[in-house]
Amino acid sequence: MRPQAYSLFAGTESKPAASPQTRRHRIAEIRTALMARLREWRRRVRTRNELLTLTARDLREIGWTRAEAKAEARKPFWEA
């Protein structure tokens, strides 16, 4: 008896193709999520840049030091 050959696709079954409506819905969901992510990144850039414009008094009011504001502003936009 011959051993069964190993296959990367062994035990997998093909899935039926998604309907055009399902694909459009999924694409819309991905687009919405992507746009939300881009808005969040833009907001981070804007608020971090605004931190650099605050006066010492403004920073004291929010409980930050100049060093903390600079450290926050140096973060890349994708980092929370």
C-alpha positions, 0 to 999 in steps of 0.5 A: 500500500502506498502512503498518501502524498502530502498536500498543502490543500489536503482536507480543504474544500473550496468555498462558494464564491461570494455574491456581488452584493456580499463583496460590495458590502465587505468592500464598503465595510473595509473602506469605512474602517480605513477612513476611520483609521485615517481620521484618527491618525490625522486627529493625532497629528493635529492634537500633537502639533497643538500641544507644542503651541501651548504656553507653560501656563496652559500645560500646567492647567492640564497637568503636563510639562513641556518635556511631556508635551514634546515627547508626545508630539514626537510619537509617530501618528500610528502610535496611540 
